[in-house]
C-alpha cells in the first residue's frame, strides 16, 4: 500500500483519505520524564490517491519545490527542542543502534534521527549519510513535523513538494521518504525518525506501525537524555549537562575567535545553613541561588550545578572584567533575595574567574581547574 500525507495547498489531483484503521484509535506512549503520558500517537496514516495519472511532469526552469511552512506554535516548539540540550552533541550509541536497526528492517540505505532547528535540520544519528545537517527549507522532515501522522512519499519525483528539491535532484538522490514525527516530553513535534531510499517503493500499514514504534523508542531516549543532564533540585544542567553545553560554547568561541570566560562559584558556609535550618531550607536556598544565577546570565551563556553547593557559569563574548560585572550583579540579586526570603537565609559565595585562552585551554576541564583554584584562593582570603 503506497502512503503519503498531503500538506496545505497540495495540488487538486491528490486527495487524502484515511486507512481503514480507525483514525480515533490511539496507542499508549508513556512519558518517562513526568509520568503523565505523551500525547497519544495516531494509529493512522494519510494515503495519497492520485486521480490524474497523466499529470504533466516538471518543466525545466520552473521552480515548484515548496519549503515547509512554519508551524503556528514555532516559538514553543523551538523552546521544547532547545530544552533537550541535544543539538550539536556527539553521536550516541543509544540512537545509532536504532538507525542501524531501521536500515536492516526496511532495507533502506539511509535512516536518520532528524531534529528540526530554526534554520536547519540536524541529525542526532545518521546511518548512510555523511552530512551532519541540511537547510530546513529543503528538508522533508520540516514537512513531517506539521502533522501527528507519519509522512510517506513513495516517489519524490511524482510529488510537487519535492520533485525539484536539491536532495532529490542531487546527492543523496532521494526518491522514497518515510518519516514519523518525534515529540519532546511536552508533546511538541521537534523532528522526525525517517527512512530514505534512492528508488521509489511501497510502504504498508505494518511498515508504518513499525516506523512509529522506532520513533517512540527515540522519543524515550531523548527524554532520558534530558533527565540525565538536568539537576532535579535546581532545574539547571548538572555536571554532565554543563560539560556538554560548555564544550559546545568553547568550540564556537575557538572557531569564531570570540572571548569567553568561566566563573566557578562555591557557596560559603552552606553546611551551617543545613545544620541550623534543616535540609529543606538548604534545598530552597540552592534552588533560589540557581534561579538567580540563571536569570543573571544571558540566553547564550551556560549555567550548571556541578554538585553540592558548587556552580559554574560560562559567559560567551565576555572578558574577565565583564565576568566580574556579571558576578557583581549576581551578588546584588542575591542580597535583595535574601532580604525577602522566608525564612531569612543569607547566602554568601566565593568565585574564581578565568578567561579562555586557546593557547592554554584545550577543554572545559582545563578552565574549570584554573577557576576552581582561583575560587579557593578568594575563599581562604576571607
N, C-alpha and C positions, 0 to 999 in steps of 0.2 A: 504494500500500500504506500503510495507516494504521499508525503505530508509536507505542509508548509503553513506559514501563518502570514496573513496579509497585514500590512501597516495601513495607516490612514492614507487615503489617496491612491491606493493600488488601482491600476487601470481596469476598466469595466470587464474585459474578458476573463478576469479571475474572480471567483466567488468563494467566500469562506463558508464552510459548513462544519458541523461538529461530528465527531465519530459517534458510533452507536453507544460508546461508553457514556454514561450519564455525566453531563458537564457539572452537575452539582455534587458529584461524589468526590470526597476528599480523603486522602490518606494522612496518617499522623506524621508529623515531622518535629520531633521534640527539640526544644531549645536547651542546649546544655549550659547556656550562660545564666539563665534565670529561672528555668523550670516551668515557665508558663506556656511554652509551645510556640513555635514559629507559625506564622500564617500558613494554613494548610496548602499543600501543593496540589493544583488541579490534576485529576487523572484524565485529562482530555488534551487533545492537540488539534490545531487548526489544519484542515485539509484544503489545499488549493486545487480547485476544479477548473481546468482550462476549458473554456467554452468555445474558443475560436482557435482551432489548430492551425489556421492559415494566417495567424497574426504576422505582420511584416517584421523581419529581423532588423537589427540595429543598422542604421545608415551611417556610414563613415563620416566623421567630423561632427556628428550631432551628439552632444553630451546628454545622457539621460540618467546617469547614476544619481541616486538620491542619498544624500548624507542623512544619517539617523537624526530624527528630531530630538530636542532636549526635553526630558520629562518635566512635567509641571512641578514635581517635588524635587528638582535637581539640587537645591541647596541642602536639604535634609539628607538626600541620597549621598551626596559627596561627604557630608559630615559623618554619616554612618561608615562609609568606606575608609575615610581617614582615621576614624576612631579605632579601626582594627590594627593600625600601625604595621601593616604588612607590605605596603608599597616599597619597591626597591630593596627588599630584603633578599638575602641569598637563597638559592634553591634549598628545598627541604624534602627529605625522603617521603614524608607523610603525604605530600602532594604528588611527587614524581611517581610513586608507585601506582597512583590512581590513573594518571595519564598513560603510563605503560600498559596498565591493565585494559584501558579503553581501546588502545591501538590493537591489542591482541583480540579482545572480544568482538570488535566491529570490523577488523581487517582494514583499518584506515591508516594512511601514512602519518597523519597529524592529529594530536589530541592536546588540548590546551586548558589551563585554568586561567581565564582572562578576567582582569579587573578593569572596569571602565572608569578611568580617571577623568579629570576635567577636559583635557585636550588629547588624550591618548588612551589606548588600551594597553595595559602592561600585563605580561604573562608571569604569574607566580610559578607556573610549571609549564614547560613546553617540550613535548615529545615529538620529534620530527621537524622542528622549526628552529632556525638559528637565531633569528632576530628576537630581542627581548621585548619589543613593543612596536606598535604601529600607530599612526594618527587615528584618532577617534572617528573623524569624518569619513574614513574609508572602511571602517570596521563593520563586520557582520554582527559582532556582539553588541555594538551600540544599538542595533535594531532589536536584539533579543531582550534587552532589559526593559523594553517598553511594554511588556506583557508578562503575565504569570505563566502562560502556556509556552512550551518549547517552540522554537522556530526551526523549521526544516526547509531547506532549499534543495530540492532534488537535482536541479541543473541551473547553476547561476547564469549561464548564457541565455536561459529562457525566462529570466526574471528581470523586469525593468529596473529594479533597485540595484542590481549588481552586474548586469551584462557588460558594462564598460568600466567596472571597478578595476583599479590597478592591481589588486590582489587576484583578480580573475584573469586579466589580460596579460599579466606578467607574473613573475615568481611571487607566491608559490603556486600559481595557476589553479586557483580553487574552482572546482565545478560543483562539488557537493558540500553542503554545510548542515550540521545539526547542532543546535545549542540549547541547553536548558539553563534558565536564569539561576544565578546564585544570589542568595539573600543573606544580609547581615542578621545578627541575632534579633534586631528590632523589626525585621521584615522588609527592609529596603532592598531593592534589587541593585546589586553592586557590580555584577559581572555575569559571566557565563562559563559553564563547563561545556566545551564544544569539540566537535569532530570535523575534520576536513578531508576531502579526497580530491584527487586530480581528475576524476571521471564522474559522470552522473551516476546516481544509484538510487534505489528504493530504500525506504525506511518504514518498517512495520510498526504496528501498535506495541508489540512486545519490545522492539528496539527502543521505542520512545520511553517505555517504563524503565528499561534497564539504564538508559541515559539519565533519567530522573533519579534513580537510585544512586548512581555515581555522584550526581550533583549534590544529593543530600549528604553523602559522605564528605564531600569537600566543604559543605557548609558547617558540618560538625567540627572539622579540622580548623576552619577559620575561627570559629567561636572558641575553640580550645587555645589557639594562638593568643587571642585577646585575653583570655583568663590567665594564661601563663606569663604574660608580660605586664599585667597591671597589679598594683598593690591594692589588696582588698580593702584595707582600712582607709587609705587616703584617696584612692582613685587615680593617682598619678602612676606613671610607669615604675615598675620595680627595677631592681638592678639589671636583670636581663633585658627588659624593655628599654631601659635608659641606654644601655650599651649599644643596642641595635640602632636606635634612633640617633644617638650621638655619633656613631661611626658614619652614618649617612651624612650628617652635617659636616663632619670632618672631611670626608671625601669631596663634598661640594665646595667647601672653603679652600681646599687644596687646589682643585681644578680651576676654580674661578679667581684664585688669589685674593680671597676675601678674609678680613680679620675675624678672629673667633677667640672667645675667652671662656674658660671654665671656672665655675665657682663651686668650691667644696664647703659644705655647711654642716656643723655639728652643734646640736642644742646643748647649752650649758646647764648643768645641774638637773638634768631630766630625771635622774634617779630619785632626787628629793621630791619632785612633783608626784611621782608614782607612790613613794613611801608616805608622803604627807597627805595626799588627797585620794589615793587609790588609783588602780589601773584604768578604771573607766574614765576618770578625769584626764589621766595621761593620754589615753587614746583620743579624747576630744581635742586635747592640746596639739597632738600630732596632726590630726585631720585639719584643724584650723590653720596650723602653720603651713601645711601643704597647699591649702586653698589660697592663702595669701601669697605664697611663692608663685603659684600658677597664675594668679591674676596680675602680679607684678611683671611677670615675663610677657613677651610677645608671642604671637602665634608661631613665628618661625623658630623660637627658642625651644629647648628641650629641658623639661623638669623631671626629676626622678627621686624616688626614695631608695637609697642604697641599702638600707637595713637599719633597724633600731631607730635611733634619733639622728641618723645621717642622711643628708640630702645633697643633690648636686644639680647644677644649672649650667647648661651650655648656651652661650649668648652668641648668635651669629651676627656678623658685621659689627663687632664690638671690641674695642681695645680694652686693655686692663683698666684704664681710667674710666671708661664708660661703664665697665662692670662694677667698679666701686660706686658709681652713681646709682646703679640698679640696687645694689646692696643697701645703700642709704635709704632708698625709697621703700625697700622691704622692711627695714627697721622701723620706719615711720608708720607703716601699715600695721606692723606687729604691736607697736606701742599703743596705737589707737584701739586695736582689737582687745588688748589686754585690759584696757580701762573699762571696756564694756562687757567683758566676759563674766559669765555667771556659772559657777563660782569664779571669783577673781583668780587668775592663774598667770603670773608673769612668766614669759618665755624669753630667755636670752640665748644668743647663739654666737659662735665664733666661725670665722670663714677664712678661706685661703683662695687666692685668685692666681691663675696662670694664663698668660696669653699664648695662643697657639703659634709655634714656630716650626714650619715644615722641615727645617734642617735638624731639629732636635726631637720632635714629637712625631712618631710614626702611627701611634694608635691612641685611642681614648684612654687606655690604661696608663700610658705614659703621662698624659695630662693629669689624670686622677692622682697618680703617685706624687707629683710635684705639688698640686693644690692641697692634697691631704697633709703633706709635710708643713706647708706654709700655714694651714689652718691650726695645727697643733702648736706652732711657734706663737701664734697670737693667743691661743688658749693658755699656754704656760706663762705668757707675759701679763695676764690679767691678775 
